[in-house]
Amino acid sequence: MNDFTQHGSLSRHIHHNNNDKPAFCHDLDCPRYTLLKSFAGYELRRYEMTQWVTARTITNNYSRQINSEIFFSLFRYISGNNTAGTKIPMTAPVLNIVTPGSTNEQSSVYEMHFMIPHNMQPFPPAPTEPTVYITTLPPMDVYVKTFSGFADMAQSEQMVTSLKHSINNASLYDNTLFMTAGYDGPYTIVNRHNEGYELRQYAGTQWVATRLINKTYTDDMRREMFQSLFRYISGNNTSGVKINMTSPVLTTIRHTGNVNHDTVVEMHFMIPFAMQPYPPRPTESHVYITFFPSVRAYVKSFPGFATQTDYLIKVIELEHEINNSTLYDGKHYHTAGYDGPVTINRHNEVWLMATMQ
């Protein structure tokens, strides 16, 4: 069982210099460092010089929307918005450098960075968006505090305060800025259970969706909903553009409990990461954009060609395995299919939303 969720480090302007990557890098390229000293609750590291692709904003109200816009401007760079027109591998961490304003009324500077992969460090392609640029971080010694969880800027600032208290000597660090580093992707496993299911944490994302309300939900209805979403990514949107298919196809099934015993079924395709901030609007009236907030879900995986009956059986199995109905929302469940119609080795999932988020 693993309760590790999201690795974060809080730095006061201070990787292994061997070839072994730290486990929290998840086999991605990440900056190299030498551990100089370990303290109770924090470390002193020496980082090598590295190049990063960067975007920034100046504001006194740093919001999730602003964070998302900056992130996806960098994601578009590694997706091909560069002078070489090439896709660049994702690296770790997503590094933020924050220079707070001198007063509460004064705006702060927020810089977000993706590290350039090591094999491209000497001559990375230039960004094609004017708000994105390449920067070099010099060698530096950094005090680092590690913590778990999905951290927003407010929590990060609390951790900075905690790190200052741990160091307990303001002359040892640069008090004009701090850094945050996140090492994980859209979801991380909060807990893996031997019974065959996981507890995952998902980040907030936008999806294109359609829904129906009916007493039953058949495979024919599922195909009709799929086709309406497929028309959206094929060009039935306000930009008239083709959009890459994503996975999974996520379906939410909710029993209303009304006198007609209706079932509400909502099918979703995730908006590609590069288009998350501003997806084009659907042109069909029954198709719409929806936002899934950050959630925790109990997830059970299974193989094969799954019908709606198969999904329902797996939901019942998952409920029995969790064996505590207070831990999840029993009013609805999600099904997730990850493969196209001709794939043989298929991956399917059912999700129950955890009540403790």
N, C-alpha and C positions, 0 to 999 in steps of 0.2 A: 504494500500500500504506500502510495506516494502523495503527500499533501503539498508538494511543491507546486506553485501556480505560476507566478510570473517573477522572474529574477529582475531586481532593480538595484542600481547602485547610485548613491548620492556622493558627488565628488566636490571637494573644495580644492579649486585650481592648484592638484598634485600630479603582462598577459603572459603570459608566460613567455620567457625568451627562448624556451625550448620549442620543439615542433609539435608538442601535444597541446591541442586546444582545450581550454577549460570546458567542463561538461555543460555549463550554462550557455555556451555558444552554439550548441546543437549541431556541430559539424559545419557550421557556416564560418566563413572568414571573419575574424574579429581582431581588434588591435592587440598587438603583442605587448606584454608587460613583464616586469620582474617584481616579485614580491619582496619588498624591502623589510617589512616588519609586520607582525600580527599583534593586534591589541585586543582587549576585551570588547567585542562587538564591532570592530572595524579593522581595516588594513591600511597600510601605506604601500602604494604601488608606484613603480616607475614605468611610464609608458613611452614607447618609441614614437618618433615622428610619423604621422600618417596623413594621407589626403582623404578628403571627404567631399561629397556633394551636399550643398547646403541651401536652405531657404530660411527667411526670417520674417518676423513681424514685430511691430512696435505698438503696444497697447497696454492699457491698465485694466483690461477685462479679458483675460485669456480664457476662451471657451472651448468646449469640445468641437464646435464647428470650425473654429480657427485652427485647432490642432489637426483636424481631418483635412482641411484645405492644404495646409503646409505638407502634411504627410503625402498626400496624393500628388502634389507637384513634384516631390522627390521620386515617388513611385513611377510617375510618367517618364522621368529621366531614365531610370533603369529599364523601363519597358520599351525604350526606343526613341524618346524625345532628346536625342543627343546628335552631335554632328556626324557620328559614325552610323547612326540609325540602327544600332545594335541593342540587343537585350543583354543586360548586365545582371549577374547573379546577385540575389539579395545577400546582405551581410548582417552582422550583429555587432553592437547593439544599435537601436535607434537612439541617438545621443542628442540631448537637448542642453544647450548652454543658455542660462538665464541670467541676465544682468538687471537686477531690480532697480526701479527708480529710487532716487534718494528720499522721496516722500511718497505717501500714499496716493497723492494726486498726480504724481509724475509717472509717465508711462514706463514700462519695462521693455527690455529687448529680449525676444525669444528667438533663438536660432536652433533649427532642427537639422541633423546630419545623418546621412547614410555613409558608412565607410566605403571607399573605393576598394574593390578586391585587390589583394596583394599583387597579383600578376598584371594589373593595369595601373598600379600606383605611379610609375614614372610619367606616363602620358595618357591620362584618362580623356575620353572624348568630352568636348565642351557641351554644356546644356544648350538647348535651343529656346528654352523659355527665359525671358529676361529676368525673372525673379529668382532664378536658380543659378547657382554658381559653384565653382570648385574652390575649396579652401584647404590650407595646410595647418594642422595642429602640431606645434613643435613638441619636442620631448618634454615631458613634465612629470613631476611627482604629485601624486593625488592621494588624499585620504578618501577611503571608500567604505560606505556602509551598505550592506546587502539586506534586502527584505523581500518578503513574498507578497503576493496579492496583485490585483489589477489597480494600479496606482494612477490617480489623477494628479493634477498639479498641486492641489491643496494638500494631499497626503505627502507628496514629495517635499513640499516646503516644511511639513512637520518633521520629516526625516532629516532634513538639513539642520533644523534646530536641535534635534536629538544628537546628530553627529558633532555639532559644535560643543554641546555639553560634554560629550564623551572626550573630545580632544582637550577641552578645558584650558586652552591657551590660544587666544585670538592672534597672537603674534606668529603662529605657525602656519596660518593659511591666509589666502587672499579672500577677504570678506566682500569684495565687490561683485562676485558672481558665484554661481553654483551650477552643477551639471546633474542631469538625470539620465539613466541608461536603462532601456527596456530590451529584453532579450527574446521575447516570445511572440508567436504569431497570433492569428485570430482566435484560436482557442488553445487552452492548455488543460492537461488532465489534472484535476484537483485530487481525485482519489480513484484508484483502480481496485476493483473488488474481485476476489477469487471466484465469485459466483458467475462471472462472465459479463459484467457491465462496468461502466465507468461513470464518474462524475466529472463533467467538463465545465470550463468557464469559457463562454464565447464573448468576443468583443461586439459592440454595436455595429450593425451593417444595414445598408439599404437593399431592398429587394423589389422586383416587379412582381405583382400579384394579381390574381383573379379569384373569385369565390362564387359558390352556389349554396343555396339553402334548399334542402330536400329531406324527405324521410329516410332515403337510402343513399348510399354512395357506391356507384358501380364502377367497374373498370372502363366502361364506355364513357362515363362522365369524366373519369380521370384523363382519358385521351383527349376529349374535347377541351378541357381546361389547359392541358399541355399545349395543344395547337394554338390557342389564343395567346399564350405567353411566347410561343415560338415565333408567331407572326410579329410580335413586338421586337424581338431581337433580330428578325429578318428585315426590318425596315419600317414597320408600322409604329413609328415614333415621330415626334415633332422635328427631329433632325434628319429623318429619312435615312439613317445609317444602319449598317449591319453591326451587331454587337456580338462579341464572342460568347459562346455558351459557357456557363459556369456549372459547378456542381456543389452540393447536391441539388436535385429537384426536391424541395422541401414542402411538405403538405401538412397543414394544421387541421385537425378534426376536432370539432367541439359539439357536444350534445347540449341543446338549448334547454331541455327539461320543460318545454312548453307543452300545451295540451295536444299539439300535433306531433310531438316527439320529433321535431325537425333536427337535422344535423347541419351545422355550418362547416363547409369545407373550403379552405383557402390554400391555393397552390402558389409556390414562389420559385422564381429564379433569382439567384443573387446577382446584383449589379457588379460588373467587373471592378476590381480595386481602382483602376485608373479612372473610372467614371463615377466613383462613389459620391464625390462632393456634389456634382451637378448632372445627374442622369437625364437624358431626354424624356419628355413626357409621352405616355402612350397615346395613340390616336383613337383606339377603340374604347368606348365609354365604360365597358365592364372591366377594363384593365387599369391598374393604378400602381403608384410607387408607395411603398410602406417602409417604415424604419423599425428594425428589431433592436431593442436596447440590449446592453450587456446583460447576459443571463447565464445561470448555471443550469445544466441539464443532466439528468441520468440517461445514459445512452447504452443501448444493447445492439450489437452488430450481428448480422447473419448473412450467409451467402445465398445464391440461387436467384431464379426468376420469381419475384415476389408479387402475389396478387394482394388485393386489399384484405382478403381473409387471412393471408399469411402475416401481414403487418399486425392485424388485430390480435392474432394468437401470440405474437412476440410481445405486444404491449401487456397482455395478461401475464405472460411469463416474467416480464420485467417487474411488474407490480408485486408478484409473488416473491421474487428474489430480493427486492428492496425490503419487503416485509414490514413496512411501517408507512401507512397511508398519510401520516402527518408530514412526511418529508417531501412530498410532491403534490402538484396540483392535479387531482384526478378528474377535473372537468374537461380536460382536453389533452391530446397527445399529438406528436409530430411523427411523420414518416419521412425518411430521407433515402433517396435512390441516387447512386453515384455513377451509373453506367448507362451507355447507349443501348439501343434495342438488340444489337448483334453481339454484345460482349458476353463471353461464356463465363469467366470467373468473376462473378458479380459481388458487389458490396452494398448491403442495405443496412439501415439503422432505424430504430424507433427511439424517440426521445420523450421523457417526462420532465416537465419543468420543476426544478427544485423550489420548495417554498422558502428556503433560506437563501437569499441572493447576496 
